[in-house]
Amino acid sequence: MNFAGLASRLESIAPFHVMELAKMAAALEAQGRSIIHMGIGEPDFTAAPLVIEAAAKAMADGQMQYTSALGLPALREAISKQYRDVYSLDIAPSRIIVTAGASGALLLACAALVEKGTEVLMPDPSYPCNRHFLAAFDGIAKMIPSGPEQRFQLSEAMVREHWSAATRGVLLASPSNPTGTSIKPNELGKIVAAVREKGGFVIVDEIYQRLSYDAPPFSALSLGEDVIVINSFSKYFNMTGWRLGWLVVPPHMVPAIEKLAQNLFICASAIAQHAGIACFTPESQALFEERKMEFKRRRDYIVPALQALGFGIPVMPDGAFYVYADCAALSDDADRLTRKMLNDAGVVMVPGLDFGPYTAHSHVRVSYATSMENLREAVLRLQRYFLEQ
């Protein structure tokens, strides 16, 4: 593609096909079609009542001015307390930077660490925007094919095998989008140790960490002060449109991140920050845990239902709200299959095309961040669709 007059780095940034399918679905809905959305990873739950009340109070009280670039002290302290209460970790509030969503956190981390030609190891499949953040700073995402044997994640052996003279770090997500799988704590510890030997950096995206269903809570921050962690209020806290997240960095990085945040963002939304504090009240936490168990109930329904339809699921997703399903028995082209399921059955799924070439044509991502009623209806529609093929 010719980007005449534009920066050449745009050639490394592909369109987000998830959003393209969403546009196609919206067009069908505008024609009166009933569409069940199992594509975009957005909880069907909205912000907790106390969060909405806190936002309204902040506006009524005029608390809408710029905050510190690092975030409201009360919010940073509340996040620190969460690490203590949930993970038994003592993370100083001074290491926590409040950001404009997890995207803002990753942008700041890449701005601080990635230079032209910097190579960063990532699993294939992985969330596409993460590699595009690297490209935005002229870095290179080295995608390593990762199959079900590795839980679609990197391992210590893979990191050691693929580390090159140009490699500077590793970017992981646990649990992962699109696979819903986590890296086992022991293996993650080995990865961190291997990267530490090389003098590199480890960034771990933990935006789905509180949505882990089958194991005790675990954060990569327990592996050392040098691990960088990204998190968000979007998923577990059901605040996708509020654009609020955070970044935990080693103490020596805080001044650099603050300088970048001052220049690139000034601060995260003041209203969202005041509202975010209410996420950590006992009432809100109890509600989030109830919703988490509802996500688990949906997972336990949709996985066997997909298998009965003919999808292969070699690895049980243990977190987030995604199933990365093998559709090879149903089609040799996941992109064509998802378009046909949308047009003929009114069900939106996402092809592997976005998530890396390794599984692009043989897998689809299914989001179960919708109601049980919608999931059951989607399965009925797909049963009819596949019977007619």
C-alpha positions as CSV (number, residue, x, y, z in Angstrom):
1,M,0.0,0.0,0.0
2,N,1.3,3.5,-0.8
3,F,1.2,5.9,2.1
4,A,2.6,8.9,0.1
5,G,3.3,11.8,2.4
6,L,2.7,9.7,5.6
7,A,5.2,8.1,7.9
8,S,6.6,4.8,6.7
9,R,5.8,3.1,10.0
10,L,2.1,3.0,8.9
11,E,3.0,0.2,6.6
12,S,3.7,-2.0,9.7
13,I,0.3,-1.3,11.2
14,A,-2.6,-3.4,9.8
15,P,-6.3,-2.6,10.1
16,F,-8.1,-4.2,13.0
17,H,-10.4,-6.8,11.5
18,V,-12.4,-7.2,14.7
19,M,-13.7,-3.7,14.1
20,E,-14.4,-4.4,10.4
21,L,-16.6,-7.3,11.3
22,A,-18.3,-5.1,13.9
23,K,-19.1,-2.5,11.1
24,M,-20.5,-5.3,8.9
25,A,-22.7,-6.5,11.8
26,A,-23.9,-2.9,12.4
27,A,-24.9,-2.6,8.8
28,L,-27.0,-5.8,9.0
29,E,-28.6,-4.6,12.2
30,A,-29.5,-1.3,10.4
31,Q,-31.4,-3.4,7.9
32,G,-33.4,-5.0,10.7
33,R,-31.4,-8.2,11.2
34,S,-31.0,-9.8,14.6
35,I,-27.2,-10.1,15.3
36,I,-25.6,-11.8,18.3
37,H,-22.2,-10.3,19.1
38,M,-19.5,-12.8,20.2
39,G,-16.7,-10.7,18.6
40,I,-15.6,-7.7,20.5
41,G,-14.2,-8.3,24.0
42,E,-16.5,-6.0,25.9
43,P,-18.3,-7.0,29.1
44,D,-22.1,-6.8,28.8
45,F,-22.1,-5.5,32.4
46,T,-21.7,-1.8,32.9
47,A,-19.9,0.2,35.7
48,A,-20.9,-0.6,39.2
49,P,-23.5,1.6,40.8
50,L,-21.1,3.2,43.3
51,V,-18.7,4.0,40.4
52,I,-21.4,5.8,38.6
53,E,-22.4,7.7,41.7
54,A,-18.8,8.7,42.3
55,A,-18.5,10.0,38.8
56,A,-21.7,12.1,39.2
57,K,-20.5,13.4,42.5
58,A,-17.1,14.4,41.0
59,M,-18.9,16.3,38.3
60,A,-21.3,18.0,40.8
61,D,-18.4,18.9,43.0
62,G,-16.4,20.4,40.1
63,Q,-13.6,17.8,40.4
64,M,-12.8,17.9,36.7
65,Q,-9.5,19.7,36.6
66,Y,-6.2,18.2,35.5
67,T,-4.7,15.8,38.0
68,S,-1.0,14.9,38.5
69,A,0.4,13.1,35.4
70,L,0.9,10.1,37.7
71,G,-2.7,10.0,38.8
72,L,-4.8,10.8,41.9
73,P,-2.9,9.8,45.0
74,A,-6.1,8.2,46.5
75,L,-6.5,6.1,43.4
76,R,-2.8,5.0,43.3
77,E,-3.2,4.0,47.0
78,A,-6.4,2.1,46.3
79,I,-4.6,0.1,43.6
80,S,-1.7,-0.5,45.9
81,K,-4.1,-1.8,48.5
82,Q,-5.6,-4.2,46.0
83,Y,-2.3,-5.8,45.3
84,R,-1.9,-6.3,49.1
85,D,-5.4,-7.7,49.6
86,V,-5.7,-9.9,46.5
87,Y,-2.1,-10.9,45.8
88,S,-0.3,-10.3,49.2
89,L,2.1,-8.0,47.4
90,D,3.5,-4.8,48.8
91,I,3.6,-2.5,45.7
92,A,4.4,1.1,46.6
93,P,1.9,3.6,45.3
94,S,4.9,5.6,44.0
95,R,5.4,2.8,41.4
96,I,1.9,3.0,40.1
97,I,1.1,5.3,37.2
98,V,-2.6,5.9,36.3
99,T,-3.1,6.0,32.6
100,A,-5.6,6.5,29.8
101,G,-6.5,2.9,29.6
102,A,-4.2,-0.1,29.2
103,S,-3.4,1.3,25.8
104,G,-2.1,4.5,27.3
105,A,0.0,2.3,29.7
106,L,1.6,0.3,26.9
107,L,2.2,3.5,24.9
108,L,4.2,4.9,27.8
109,A,6.1,1.7,28.3
110,C,7.0,1.5,24.6
111,A,8.0,5.2,24.5
112,A,10.4,4.6,27.4
113,L,11.9,1.3,26.2
114,V,11.6,0.8,22.5
115,E,14.0,2.4,19.9
116,K,14.3,2.0,16.2
117,G,15.0,-1.6,15.4
118,T,14.3,-2.9,18.9
119,E,13.1,-6.4,18.7
120,V,10.5,-7.7,21.2
121,L,9.4,-11.3,21.5
122,M,5.7,-12.1,21.5
123,P,3.6,-15.2,21.0
124,D,1.7,-15.8,17.8
125,P,-1.3,-15.6,18.4
126,S,-1.5,-12.4,20.5
127,Y,-3.5,-9.2,20.7
128,P,-2.7,-7.2,17.5
129,C,-2.6,-3.7,19.0
130,N,0.3,-4.7,21.2
131,R,2.6,-5.4,18.2
132,H,1.3,-2.2,16.6
133,F,2.4,-0.2,19.7
134,L,5.9,-1.5,19.1
135,A,5.7,-0.5,15.4
136,A,4.6,3.0,16.4
137,F,8.0,3.5,17.9
138,D,9.8,1.7,15.0
139,G,10.2,-1.4,17.1
140,I,9.9,-5.0,15.7
141,A,7.5,-7.6,17.1
142,K,9.1,-11.0,16.6
143,M,6.1,-13.3,16.6
144,I,6.9,-16.8,17.8
145,P,4.4,-19.5,16.7
146,S,2.8,-20.9,19.9
147,G,0.4,-23.8,19.7
148,P,-1.8,-25.6,22.2
149,E,1.2,-27.5,23.5
150,Q,2.4,-24.2,25.0
151,R,-1.1,-23.0,25.8
152,F,-0.6,-20.5,23.0
153,Q,2.0,-18.8,25.1
154,L,5.7,-18.4,25.2
155,S,8.0,-20.6,27.3
156,E,11.4,-20.2,28.7
157,A,12.9,-22.5,26.0
158,M,11.2,-20.5,23.3
159,V,12.5,-17.2,24.6
160,R,16.1,-18.6,24.8
161,E,15.8,-20.1,21.3
162,H,14.6,-16.9,19.6
163,W,16.5,-14.3,21.5
164,S,18.9,-12.5,19.1
165,A,21.4,-9.6,19.1
166,A,18.5,-7.2,18.3
167,T,16.2,-8.5,21.0
168,R,15.6,-6.2,23.9
169,G,12.6,-7.7,25.7
170,V,9.4,-9.8,25.9
171,L,5.8,-8.7,25.8
172,L,3.3,-11.2,27.3
173,A,-0.3,-11.3,28.3
174,S,-1.7,-13.6,31.0
175,P,-4.5,-14.4,30.6
176,S,-4.3,-13.7,26.9
177,N,-6.5,-12.2,24.3
178,P,-7.4,-14.0,22.0
179,T,-6.8,-17.4,23.7
180,G,-8.1,-16.9,27.3
181,T,-5.0,-18.9,28.5
182,S,-2.5,-18.0,31.2
183,I,1.2,-18.7,31.6
184,K,1.7,-21.0,34.6
185,P,3.5,-19.0,37.4
186,N,6.5,-21.4,37.4
187,E,7.0,-21.0,33.7
188,L,6.6,-17.2,33.8
189,G,9.2,-17.1,36.5
190,K,11.6,-19.0,34.3
191,I,10.9,-16.6,31.4
192,V,11.6,-13.6,33.6
193,A,14.8,-15.2,34.8
194,A,15.9,-15.9,31.2
195,V,15.2,-12.3,30.1
196,R,16.9,-10.9,33.2
197,E,20.1,-12.9,32.3
198,K,20.0,-11.1,28.9
199,G,19.6,-7.7,30.5
200,G,16.2,-7.2,28.8
201,F,12.8,-6.1,29.9
202,V,9.6,-8.0,30.6
203,I,6.2,-6.4,30.1
204,V,3.2,-8.4,31.2
205,D,-0.4,-7.4,30.2
206,E,-2.6,-8.3,33.2
207,I,-5.8,-6.7,32.2
208,Y,-7.6,-10.0,32.5
209,Q,-5.8,-11.2,35.7
210,R,-8.7,-10.7,38.0
211,L,-10.8,-12.8,35.5
212,S,-8.9,-16.0,36.3
213,Y,-11.1,-19.0,37.1
214,D,-9.1,-22.1,37.8
215,A,-6.2,-21.0,40.0
216,P,-5.3,-18.7,42.9
217,P,-4.7,-15.0,42.0
218,F,-1.1,-14.5,40.7
219,S,0.6,-11.3,39.4
220,A,3.9,-11.2,37.6
221,L,4.8,-8.4,40.1
222,S,5.7,-11.2,42.5
223,L,8.6,-12.1,40.3
224,G,10.7,-9.0,41.0
225,E,10.7,-5.2,41.0
226,D,12.0,-5.1,37.5
227,V,8.9,-6.6,35.9
228,I,6.6,-4.1,34.2
229,V,2.9,-4.8,34.5
230,I,0.0,-3.2,32.6
231,N,-3.6,-3.3,33.9
232,S,-7.0,-1.7,33.2
233,F,-10.4,-0.9,34.6
234,S,-12.1,-2.0,31.4
235,K,-12.5,-5.8,31.9
236,Y,-12.9,-6.9,35.5
237,F,-14.2,-3.5,36.6
238,N,-16.5,-3.3,33.5
239,M,-15.4,0.3,32.6
240,T,-14.5,-0.1,28.9
241,G,-15.4,3.4,27.7
242,W,-14.0,5.2,30.7
243,R,-10.4,4.8,29.4
244,L,-8.7,4.2,32.7
245,G,-5.8,1.9,33.4
246,W,-2.5,1.7,35.2
247,L,1.2,0.8,34.8
248,V,3.5,-0.6,37.5
249,V,7.2,0.1,36.8
250,P,10.5,-0.2,38.7
251,P,11.2,2.8,40.8
252,H,14.0,4.1,38.5
253,M,11.6,4.3,35.6
254,V,9.0,6.5,37.4
255,P,10.6,9.9,36.5
256,A,10.9,8.9,32.8
257,I,7.3,7.7,32.6
258,E,6.1,10.8,34.4
259,K,7.9,13.1,31.9
260,L,6.4,11.1,29.0
261,A,2.9,11.2,30.6
262,Q,3.1,15.0,31.1
263,N,3.8,15.5,27.5
264,L,1.7,12.8,25.8
265,F,-1.5,12.8,28.0
266,I,-1.2,15.5,30.7
267,C,-3.3,13.0,32.8
268,A,-6.0,10.4,32.6
269,S,-9.6,11.6,32.8
270,A,-10.1,13.2,36.1
271,I,-13.8,12.1,36.3
272,A,-12.8,8.5,35.5
273,Q,-10.1,8.6,38.2
274,H,-12.5,9.8,40.9
275,A,-15.0,7.2,39.8
276,G,-12.3,4.5,39.8
277,I,-11.7,4.8,43.5
278,A,-15.2,3.5,44.1
279,C,-14.2,0.2,42.4
280,F,-12.3,-0.8,45.5
281,T,-15.2,-0.5,48.0
282,P,-16.4,-3.8,49.5
283,E,-19.7,-3.4,47.8
284,S,-18.2,-3.0,44.4
285,Q,-15.7,-5.8,44.9
286,A,-18.5,-8.2,45.9
287,L,-20.4,-7.2,42.7
288,F,-17.3,-7.8,40.5
289,E,-16.8,-11.2,42.0
290,E,-20.4,-12.1,41.3
291,R,-20.0,-11.0,37.7
292,K,-16.7,-13.0,37.5
293,M,-18.5,-16.2,38.5
294,E,-21.1,-15.4,35.8
295,F,-18.3,-15.3,33.2
296,K,-17.1,-18.6,34.4
297,R,-20.6,-20.1,34.1
298,R,-20.7,-18.8,30.5
299,R,-17.3,-20.4,29.8
300,D,-18.4,-23.7,31.2
301,Y,-21.5,-23.6,28.9
302,I,-19.9,-22.3,25.6
303,V,-16.8,-24.6,25.5
304,P,-18.7,-27.9,25.3
305,A,-21.3,-26.3,23.1
306,L,-18.7,-25.2,20.6
307,Q,-17.1,-28.7,20.7
308,A,-20.5,-30.2,19.9
309,L,-20.7,-27.9,16.8
310,G,-17.4,-29.3,15.5
311,F,-14.9,-26.7,16.8
312,G,-11.7,-28.0,18.3
313,I,-10.7,-26.6,21.7
314,P,-7.4,-28.3,22.7
315,V,-6.8,-26.0,25.6
316,M,-9.4,-25.0,28.1
317,P,-9.4,-21.2,28.5
318,D,-8.7,-20.4,32.2
319,G,-9.3,-16.6,32.1
320,A,-10.6,-13.6,30.3
321,F,-13.8,-14.2,28.3
322,Y,-12.5,-15.8,25.1
323,V,-12.3,-19.2,23.5
324,Y,-9.7,-19.7,20.8
325,A,-11.4,-22.4,18.7
326,D,-9.9,-24.5,15.9
327,C,-12.3,-24.4,13.0
328,A,-10.3,-26.5,10.6
329,A,-12.8,-29.3,10.6
330,L,-15.5,-26.8,9.5
331,S,-13.6,-24.6,7.0
332,D,-10.2,-24.1,5.5
333,D,-10.6,-20.3,5.8
334,A,-11.6,-18.8,9.1
335,D,-12.1,-15.4,7.6
336,R,-14.6,-16.7,5.1
337,L,-16.3,-18.8,7.8
338,T,-16.8,-15.9,10.1
339,R,-18.3,-13.8,7.3
340,K,-20.7,-16.6,6.4
341,M,-21.7,-17.2,10.0
342,L,-22.4,-13.4,10.3
343,N,-24.5,-13.2,7.1
344,D,-26.3,-16.5,7.2
345,A,-26.7,-17.1,11.0
346,G,-26.4,-13.7,12.5
347,V,-23.6,-14.6,14.8
348,V,-20.4,-12.6,15.1
349,M,-17.1,-14.3,15.7
350,V,-13.6,-13.1,14.9
351,P,-11.1,-14.9,12.5
352,G,-7.6,-15.6,13.6
353,L,-6.4,-13.1,11.0
354,D,-5.9,-10.3,13.5
355,F,-3.9,-12.3,16.0
356,G,-0.9,-13.5,13.9
357,P,-0.2,-15.6,10.8
358,Y,0.4,-18.9,12.7
359,T,-3.3,-19.6,13.4
360,A,-4.9,-17.0,11.0
361,H,-6.8,-19.4,8.8
362,S,-7.6,-22.2,11.2
363,H,-8.9,-20.5,14.3
364,V,-11.7,-18.1,15.4
365,R,-11.9,-16.1,18.6
366,V,-15.2,-16.4,20.4
367,S,-16.1,-13.9,23.1
368,Y,-18.6,-15.0,25.8
369,A,-18.9,-11.5,27.2
370,T,-22.6,-11.6,26.5
371,S,-25.6,-13.0,28.2
372,M,-26.4,-16.7,28.6
373,E,-29.6,-16.1,26.7
374,N,-27.5,-14.8,23.7
375,L,-25.0,-17.6,24.0
376,R,-27.8,-20.2,23.9
377,E,-29.5,-18.5,20.9
378,A,-26.2,-18.3,19.1
379,V,-25.6,-22.0,19.5
380,L,-29.1,-22.8,18.2
381,R,-28.5,-20.6,15.1
382,L,-25.1,-22.2,14.5
383,Q,-26.6,-25.7,14.8
384,R,-29.1,-24.8,12.1
385,Y,-26.4,-23.2,10.0
386,F,-24.1,-26.1,10.0
387,L,-26.9,-28.6,9.3
388,E,-27.7,-26.7,6.2
389,Q,-24.2,-26.7,4.9
